[in-house]
């Protein structure tokens, strides 16, 4: 199973810079180990407020219990709270090529199909959506796609030149008019397994 984990760190007041540096160094080393074991797939930094310390992680584990053991093994866990979102396979997911080549974005889609829309019309536009997501995957824009808990919700990992390009890509989706979309720009995390070897 795959999981999106929002990790928020709160360093206790009075903690020395030396102690913080030590824990961060041990966290980076442990992140490399977890990546080598196939548990830590990616790390990103979402937009942050001053003084905020938050990371998004894409993890793989056999089940919730194994994920908890993985997260508990990370040195920063002593100062961190984790929000875990289980991810399910999406029928339009292009696969697991996670190499980064341009700006990345996470999008949360929530279906908002108008009441009374005929089932045949919904099926037709869903078929067009599948074709378009396949095209975008082939162009390198759609990296991954998962089903989120809750009715009609999905999470996408995308690549685009910039925010305007990302918006244009989203607007090209046949279902765009029937979706509520939240987009989160991502920046590199120094312990991300996809860049650690480069």
Number of C-alpha atoms within 10 A of each C-alpha: 14 21 24 20 20 21 19 18 17 15 14 9 6 6 9 11 9 9 10 14 11 12 18 16 15 15 18 18 14 19 25 19 14 20 19 12 11 13 23 25 21 22 25 21 19 19 12 10 8 5 7 11 15 20 19 19 21 19 24 24 17 10 12 15 10 13 20 13 11 18 20 14 15 19 19 23 17 13 13 18 15 19 11 17 14 17 20 16 15 16 10 18 19 18 13 10 9 13 11 13 10 13 17 23 23 18 19 19 21 18 16 14 14 10 6 6 9 9 8 9 10 14 11 11 14 15 13 15 18 17 15 17 21 17 14 19 19 12 11 16 22 24 24 20 25 21 21 22 12 8 9 13 17 21 22 19 20 26 25 19 12 13 16 10 12 21 12 11 17 17 12 15 20 19 22 16 15 14 17 15 17 11 18 16 18 20 14 16 18 13 20 21 22 18 14 13 7 5
